[in-house]
Amino acid sequence: MTAPAFTLAGIDGCKGGWIAVMSDDERKQIGVMKAATVAEILATVPTLETAAVDIPIGLPTETCPVRQCDVEARRILGRAAPRVFFAPQKFLLGARSHREAVKRCNTKLGPGHALSIQAFGILPRIEEVDRLVRTNGQGVVKEVHPEIAFWEMAGEQVLPSKHSAEGITQRRDLLGSEFGPTVVEECSKQRHGTHAKVDDLYDALAALWSARRISEGKGKRLPEHPEKDSEGLVMEINY
């Protein structure tokens, strides 16, 4: 039996690695996989044409300390703005402890500047994808943010927290409207054994929704005219 030719993927971080939800262009085939790295996903599924990943791509520096895409995403979410972390500056890559990261911030930026413990927690993932896109480019791997995708799906309405029962239910219903409830149910079955949480799966599905829009030329991005980082990577959030 020929393996499905998956062309689209939505990828989100989860315990022990990444969870990916993949489909073909017509969404007749769908699959869920767990991998240690994004590079492993791309190598395992070489037919992917768009891989939408929930991680910052393109990092700010001392001369451009904040990415405009993060500013605009936080503005859109209003009171829920903390769901979007400000991407850490490039000099923080390689920091192996939160204390070291804070020391680097104080040295580079002066006293009073620090990195949140949440942002530090995803630093290894940022570093991993940063290496990947600097080697392979941004032709396949695109930055997305599930909260912005769900906001768009909901008619530009901010959803309750994904850590609440109401928030999970609303996300499931929105995804059911976009993919069909049987697809969401099948993905939920395939999630078992991956150690990914249900909100990780839903975030990956939201990333897949964004990947489909990108591939069809219907995607949007923040900001409309994105800047580039010091090494030429475009800093944008696609949805």
C-alpha positions in Angstrom: 0.0 0.0 0.0 1.4 3.4 -1.0 2.0 5.8 1.9 0.0 9.0 1.8 1.8 11.9 0.1 1.5 14.5 2.8 2.2 18.0 1.6 1.1 20.1 4.5 2.0 20.0 8.2 1.1 21.8 11.3 3.7 21.4 14.1 3.6 22.3 17.7 5.9 21.7 20.6 4.9 19.0 23.1 6.5 17.0 25.9 9.6 15.3 24.6 9.6 17.0 21.2 7.1 18.0 18.6 3.7 16.8 17.4 2.8 17.2 13.7 -0.5 16.8 12.0 -0.1 16.3 8.3 -2.5 16.1 5.3 -2.4 16.0 1.5 -3.6 19.1 -0.5 -7.2 17.8 -0.6 -7.2 16.7 3.1 -8.3 13.2 2.0 -5.5 11.7 4.1 -4.4 12.9 7.5 -1.8 11.6 10.0 -0.3 12.5 13.4 3.3 11.9 14.3 5.6 12.7 17.2 9.3 13.5 16.6 12.3 14.7 18.6 13.0 17.5 16.2 11.4 19.4 13.3 14.3 18.3 11.1 13.2 14.7 11.8 9.7 15.5 10.6 10.9 17.0 7.4 13.2 14.0 6.8 10.5 11.5 7.6 8.0 13.2 5.3 10.1 14.6 2.4 6.9 15.4 0.4 6.0 18.3 2.7 5.7 21.6 0.8 4.5 23.8 3.7 5.4 23.1 7.4 3.8 25.6 9.7 5.6 25.7 13.0 4.6 27.4 16.2 8.0 28.9 17.1 9.7 32.3 16.4 11.7 32.4 13.2 14.0 35.3 12.7 15.3 36.8 16.0 15.7 40.4 17.2 19.0 42.0 18.1 20.1 45.0 20.3 19.5 47.3 17.3 16.0 45.9 16.7 15.1 44.5 20.1 11.4 43.6 19.5 9.8 41.9 16.5 6.9 43.9 15.0 5.0 40.7 14.4 5.0 39.9 18.1 3.8 43.5 18.9 0.9 43.2 16.4 -0.1 39.7 17.6 -0.2 40.9 21.2 -2.2 43.9 20.2 -4.8 41.7 18.4 -5.2 39.5 21.5 -5.7 42.4 23.9 -6.0 41.1 27.4 -4.8 37.7 26.2 -1.5 39.3 24.9 0.7 37.2 27.2 -0.2 34.2 25.1 2.4 35.6 22.6 5.9 35.7 24.1 8.3 38.3 22.8 10.9 36.4 20.8 14.3 36.4 22.7 17.2 38.2 21.2 19.8 36.4 19.2 22.5 36.7 21.8 20.5 34.5 24.1 20.9 31.4 21.9 23.1 28.9 23.7 22.3 30.0 27.2 21.9 26.8 29.2 20.3 28.2 32.4 17.8 30.9 33.2 20.4 32.5 35.4 22.9 32.6 32.5 20.2 34.1 30.2 19.4 36.9 32.7 23.2 37.6 33.1 23.5 38.0 29.4 20.5 40.3 29.3 22.0 42.5 32.0 25.4 42.6 30.3 24.0 43.4 26.9 21.0 45.6 27.7 21.7 46.9 31.2 20.3 46.2 34.7 16.5 45.4 34.8 16.3 43.5 31.5 15.5 39.9 31.8 14.0 36.9 30.0 10.8 35.4 31.3 11.1 31.8 32.5 8.4 30.8 29.9 10.5 32.3 27.1 13.6 30.6 28.4 11.7 27.3 28.4 11.3 27.3 24.7 14.8 28.7 23.9 16.2 25.2 22.9 13.3 24.8 20.5 14.0 28.3 19.0 17.6 27.5 18.7 16.8 24.2 16.9 14.5 25.8 14.3 16.9 28.7 13.9 19.7 26.4 12.9 17.3 24.5 10.5 16.0 27.6 8.6 19.4 29.2 8.4 20.5 26.1 6.6 17.4 25.3 4.6 15.8 28.7 4.2 12.1 29.6 4.7 10.7 28.0 1.6 9.0 25.2 3.5 9.1 26.1 7.2 6.8 29.0 8.1 6.2 30.6 11.5 2.6 30.6 12.7 0.9 31.1 16.0 -2.2 29.0 17.0 -3.8 31.8 19.0 -3.8 34.1 16.0 -5.2 31.3 13.8 -8.0 30.6 16.3 -8.7 34.3 16.5 -9.2 34.4 12.8 -11.3 31.2 12.7 -13.6 32.7 15.4 -14.3 35.8 13.3 -11.5 37.9 15.0 -12.6 37.0 18.5 -10.2 36.0 21.3 -11.0 32.6 22.7 -10.9 31.6 26.4 -7.7 30.1 27.7 -6.8 26.7 26.1 -6.2 25.5 29.7 -9.9 25.9 30.4 -12.7 23.4 29.6 -14.6 26.2 27.7 -11.4 27.1 25.7 -10.8 23.5 24.7 -14.4 23.0 23.7 -14.4 26.1 21.5 -11.2 25.1 19.8 -12.5 21.6 19.1 -15.7 23.0 17.6 -13.8 25.5 15.4 -11.5 22.8 14.2 -14.5 20.6 13.5 -16.0 23.3 11.4 -12.8 23.7 9.4 -11.7 20.0 9.0 -14.8 18.1 9.9 -15.5 16.5 13.3 -14.4 13.0 12.1 -10.9 14.4 11.3 -10.5 15.9 14.7 -11.7 12.7 16.3 -9.3 10.6 14.2 -6.4 12.9 15.1 -7.4 12.6 18.8 -7.2 8.8 18.5 -3.7 9.0 16.9 -2.5 11.4 19.6 -2.7 8.6 22.2 0.8 7.3 22.8 2.5 10.5 21.8 2.4 12.0 25.3 1.1 15.2 23.7 -1.7 17.0 25.4 -5.0 17.7 23.7 -4.2 21.4 23.5 -0.9 20.6 21.8 -2.9 18.6 19.2 -5.4 21.4 18.7 -2.5 23.9 18.3 -0.9 21.6 15.7 -4.3 21.4 13.9 -4.5 25.2 14.0 -1.0 25.4 12.5 -2.2 22.9 9.8 -5.1 25.2 9.0 -2.6 28.0 8.6 -0.4 25.8 6.4 -3.3 25.1 4.1 -4.1 28.8 3.7 -0.4 29.6 3.0 -0.2 26.9 0.3 -3.4 28.2 -1.3 -2.2 31.8 -1.4 -5.0 32.8 1.0 -2.9 33.3 4.1 -2.4 36.5 6.0 0.7 37.7 7.9 1.7 40.0 10.7 3.0 42.6 9.9 1.8 43.3 6.4 5.3 44.4 5.5 7.7 42.3 7.7 11.2 43.2 8.5 14.2 40.9 8.3 16.6 39.9 11.1 20.3 40.5 11.0 20.9 37.5 8.8 18.1 38.1 6.4 15.3 35.9 7.8 11.8 37.3 7.5 10.2 37.9 10.8 6.5 37.3 10.3 3.6 35.4 11.8 1.5 33.6 9.2 -2.2 32.6 9.6 
